[in-house]
Amino acid sequence: MREVNQYNSPKYRSGKSYIIPALIMVMISLIPWSDILLSATNKMLWDREIYAQKIITGDSVLNYFEYDTLSSYFTAEYTWEFLIKMIQDGVIPIDHTLFFQIISTIWVVSAAMILYRHGGYFCLPLIANPLVFDLAYSQLRSALAVSILYIVYLLRPKSNLIAIALCLFAATIHTSMLIFLAIYVLCSITADEGGKLSGWSKEVRLALVVGVGLAIGLMIGPLRGSILTFVGDRRAEYADASSGLLYMSFWVILFAIFLQNYRETFRSLEGRFTLCVLALVFVNIFTSFYSLRFLAMFYPFAIAAIMMTRPAVRIPTLVIFLMYMAAQWYYYLNTLNG
């Protein structure tokens, strides 16, 4: 079967058609959602608050850490620290709240354009998910880094070198972009047409994609501390909360649906990407490690993969997802309210 992607998919849209939905999403992103959702509580967006305090107090890794190796620019995320330092020193003459808003807007618009590409205006409301709210308005470093990958995906530079360079640049903002880049390369070489491994059977390529996802899940889960210590990453001692099976239930269901319909799912880059990341998420549920940030960052591709399935799969999956998203918001808002 012919490889399905944004160029030969019937859902592919001309460049001009993105202007209006992009402007709509810009205006929506400018609404002070964090103030609206948190105004009735004593809670805060912790990552956002940490970044704000770092800028206000003048704390900077650049003040005491020397980037003396090439790997340190990735493990110590030089570009993010550089941007923070430039705002602290007034070289970039903007308030930190404006800096945060710019990042949130870039993420919301780029993620929404992926949804629009594969589902039109119908998909745009699906951006309103608690997972992506926290990413867009609190986990700003992750949001900025992954937005660069979204933009590369949307624009598809003719030069692979330019695309790889931009992805590596994103990894100097957040190291985890190297994982997404590796998954993207894997999904490219396992394509039915044009992939370097296209001569392999679909079942073998499926096993490879899922197997790599499971392996990465173990690497960022039980093996994370050892690996980060080995490469000298400053986050080797960090501990993340795990996500329960009930809260992650939809993603387990989606993984099962995509595996059952693997011949169709595997035809698209988005489908292969989703299978790999869902395998990562699946293994982390049972090893009690944190996967929500990965889910948030790959969220637009998961929705795109759903939209590219046939109606018999797409419609019931979307119905289940909408019910799940309503439950997500109920849980999220009640958690904020203590």
C-alpha positions in Angstrom: 0.0 0.0 0.0 1.1 3.5 -0.6 2.7 5.4 2.2 0.1 7.8 3.8 1.5 11.2 4.8 0.5 14.9 4.8 1.4 15.2 1.1 -0.7 12.4 -0.4 -3.4 12.4 2.2 -6.8 13.8 1.1 -6.7 15.9 4.3 -3.6 17.8 3.1 -4.3 21.5 3.0 -2.7 24.5 1.1 -0.5 26.9 2.9 -3.0 29.8 2.7 -5.7 27.8 4.4 -3.7 27.8 7.6 -3.8 31.6 8.1 -7.3 31.9 9.6 -7.1 28.9 12.0 -3.6 30.1 13.0 -4.9 33.6 13.8 -7.8 32.1 15.8 -5.4 30.0 17.8 -3.2 33.1 18.5 -6.2 35.0 19.9 -7.3 31.9 22.0 -3.7 31.5 23.4 -3.7 35.1 24.6 -6.6 34.5 26.9 -5.1 34.3 30.4 -6.1 30.7 30.9 -3.8 30.1 33.8 -5.4 33.0 35.8 -8.9 31.8 34.9 -8.3 28.2 35.9 -6.3 29.0 39.0 -8.1 32.1 40.3 -10.4 30.2 42.6 -7.6 28.1 44.1 -4.4 28.5 46.0 -2.6 26.3 43.5 0.1 27.4 41.0 1.8 26.1 37.9 4.9 25.0 39.5 7.3 24.8 36.6 6.2 28.3 35.4 6.7 29.6 39.0 10.2 28.1 39.1 11.2 29.8 35.9 9.8 33.1 37.0 11.7 33.0 40.3 14.8 32.1 38.5 14.6 35.1 36.2 13.6 37.5 39.1 16.4 36.4 41.4 19.1 36.3 38.7 19.9 32.7 39.2 21.6 31.2 36.1 23.4 28.0 35.4 25.7 30.1 33.2 27.0 31.8 36.4 28.7 28.7 37.7 28.6 25.9 35.0 31.2 25.7 32.2 30.0 24.2 28.9 33.4 22.6 28.2 32.2 19.6 26.1 29.9 19.3 23.2 27.6 16.9 25.1 27.2 19.5 27.9 25.3 21.8 25.6 22.6 19.1 25.4 22.7 17.7 28.9 22.8 21.1 30.6 20.4 22.6 27.9 22.5 25.6 27.0 20.0 27.5 24.8 17.4 27.6 27.5 19.8 28.9 30.1 21.2 31.4 27.5 17.7 32.8 26.9 17.0 33.1 30.6 20.3 34.9 31.1 19.6 37.3 28.2 16.2 38.3 29.8 17.9 38.6 33.3 20.5 40.9 31.9 18.1 43.0 29.8 19.7 42.0 26.5 16.3 40.7 25.5 14.2 43.7 26.6 11.0 41.9 27.6 9.3 41.0 30.8 9.4 37.3 31.7 5.6 37.1 31.6 5.7 38.2 27.9 8.5 35.7 27.3 6.3 32.9 28.8 3.3 34.1 26.7 5.3 34.0 23.5 6.3 30.4 24.2 2.7 29.4 25.1 1.4 31.0 21.9 4.1 29.3 19.7 3.2 25.9 21.2 -0.6 26.3 20.9 -0.5 27.5 17.3 2.0 25.0 16.1 0.3 22.1 17.8 -3.1 23.3 16.6 -1.9 23.5 13.0 -1.0 19.8 13.2 -4.5 19.0 14.3 -5.9 21.3 11.6 -3.8 19.6 8.9 -5.4 16.3 9.6 -8.9 17.2 10.8 -9.7 20.8 9.8 -11.6 23.1 12.2 -13.2 20.1 13.9 -10.0 19.1 15.5 -9.0 22.6 16.9 -11.1 22.3 20.1 -9.2 19.1 20.9 -6.3 21.3 21.8 -8.2 22.1 25.1 -6.8 19.1 27.0 -5.4 19.3 30.6 -2.2 17.6 29.4 -1.5 20.2 26.9 -2.6 23.1 29.1 0.0 22.2 31.6 2.6 21.8 28.9 1.8 25.1 27.1 1.5 27.3 30.2 3.7 25.7 32.8 6.3 23.3 31.3 7.6 26.1 29.1 11.0 24.7 28.3 9.5 21.5 27.0 6.9 23.6 25.1 9.5 25.7 23.3 11.7 22.8 22.4 8.9 20.6 21.0 7.4 23.5 19.1 10.5 23.6 17.0 10.0 19.9 16.1 6.3 20.7 15.3 7.4 23.5 13.0 9.9 21.3 11.2 7.2 18.7 10.8 4.8 21.2 9.4 7.2 23.0 7.0 9.2 19.9 6.0 12.5 21.6 4.9 13.8 20.2 1.6 17.2 19.8 3.2 17.4 17.0 5.7 20.5 18.7 7.1 18.4 21.8 8.0 15.7 19.7 9.6 18.3 17.7 11.7 20.1 20.9 12.7 16.8 22.5 13.9 16.0 19.3 15.9 19.5 19.3 17.4 19.0 22.9 18.3 15.7 22.0 20.0 17.7 19.4 22.1 19.8 22.2 23.5 16.6 23.6 25.0 15.3 20.2 26.2 17.4 17.0 26.0 14.4 14.8 25.5 14.1 16.1 21.9 16.9 13.7 21.0 14.5 10.9 21.9 11.8 12.3 19.6 14.3 12.8 16.8 15.5 9.1 17.2 11.9 7.9 17.0 11.2 10.1 13.9 14.2 8.6 12.2 13.0 5.1 13.1 9.6 5.8 11.8 11.0 7.2 8.5 13.2 4.2 7.8 10.3 1.7 8.5 8.0 3.4 5.9 6.3 1.0 3.5 7.7 3.1 0.6 11.0 4.8 0.5 12.1 3.5 4.0 15.5 1.8 4.2 13.8 -1.1 5.9 10.8 -1.3 3.6 12.0 -4.7 2.3 11.3 -6.1 5.8 7.8 -7.5 6.5 5.3 -5.2 8.1 5.2 -7.5 11.1 8.9 -7.3 11.7 8.9 -3.5 11.3 6.0 -3.2 13.7 7.9 -5.3 16.2 10.9 -3.0 15.8 8.9 0.2 16.3 7.1 -1.2 19.3 10.2 -2.8 20.7 12.1 0.5 20.5 9.3 2.2 22.3 9.3 -0.4 25.1 13.1 0.0 25.3 13.0 3.8 25.6 10.3 3.4 28.2 12.7 1.3 30.3 15.5 3.8 29.7 13.6 6.8 30.9 11.9 4.7 33.7 13.8 2.1 35.8 17.1 2.8 34.0 16.8 6.5 34.0 19.0 7.4 37.0 21.8 5.1 35.9 21.9 6.5 32.4 21.7 10.1 33.4 24.5 9.6 35.9 26.6 7.9 33.2 26.3 10.9 30.8 26.6 13.5 33.6 23.1 14.9 33.3 22.2 17.2 36.2 18.8 15.6 36.6 20.0 12.2 37.6 18.6 12.6 41.1 15.2 14.0 40.0 12.2 11.9 40.9 8.9 12.2 38.9 5.5 11.0 40.1 4.0 8.1 38.3 0.7 8.1 36.5 -2.0 5.6 37.5 -3.6 3.0 35.1 -7.0 4.6 35.4 -5.8 8.1 34.4 -3.8 6.6 31.5 -6.6 4.2 30.5 -7.4 5.9 27.2 -3.8 5.6 26.0 -3.8 1.9 26.8 -7.0 1.5 24.9 -5.6 3.5 21.9 -2.5 1.4 21.9 -4.6 -1.8 21.8 -6.8 -0.3 19.0 -3.8 0.7 16.9 -2.1 -2.7 17.4 -5.3 -4.5 16.4 -5.4 -2.3 13.2 -1.7 -2.3 12.8 -1.8 -2.7 9.0 -3.7 0.5 8.6 -2.0 2.4 11.5 1.5 1.5 10.2 0.9 3.0 6.8 1.4 6.6 8.1 4.4 8.2 9.7 2.0 9.6 12.4 0.7 6.1 13.1 4.2 4.6 13.5 5.2 7.5 15.7 2.1 7.0 17.9 2.7 3.3 18.2 6.2 3.8 19.4 5.4 6.5 22.0 2.4 4.5 23.2 4.6 1.5 23.8 6.9 3.8 25.8 3.9 5.0 27.8 2.5 1.5 28.2 5.7 0.1 29.8 6.0 3.1 32.2 2.5 2.5 33.6 3.7 -0.8 34.9 7.1 0.3 36.1 5.5 3.3 37.9 7.4 6.0 36.1 6.2 9.3 34.7 4.9 9.5 31.1 2.5 12.5 31.1 5.1 14.9 29.6 5.8 12.6 26.7 2.1 12.2 26.1 1.6 16.0 26.1 4.5 16.5 23.7 3.3 13.9 21.2 -0.4 14.6 21.7 -1.0 16.4 18.3 0.5 13.4 16.5 -1.8 10.9 18.4 -4.8 12.9 17.3 -3.5 13.1 13.8 -3.0 9.3 13.7 -6.6 8.8 14.9 -7.9 11.1 12.2 -6.1 9.2 9.5 -7.8 5.9 10.4 -11.0 4.7 8.5 -14.3 5.9 9.9 -15.1 2.5 11.5 -12.1 3.0 13.8 -11.9 6.8 13.9 -15.5 7.6 15.1 -15.7 5.2 18.1 -12.2 6.1 19.1 -13.0 9.8 19.1 -16.2 9.2 21.1 -14.2 7.3 23.7 -11.6 10.1 23.7 -14.1 12.9 24.2 -15.5 11.1 27.3 -12.0 10.5 28.6 -11.1 14.2 28.1 -14.2 15.3 30.0 -13.1 13.0 32.9 -9.6 14.4 32.6 -10.9 18.0 33.1 -13.1 16.9 36.0 -10.1 15.2 37.7 -7.7 18.1 36.9 -10.0 20.9 38.2 -10.9 18.9 41.3 -7.2 18.3 42.0 -6.5 22.0 41.7 -9.3 22.6 44.2 -7.6 20.2 46.6 
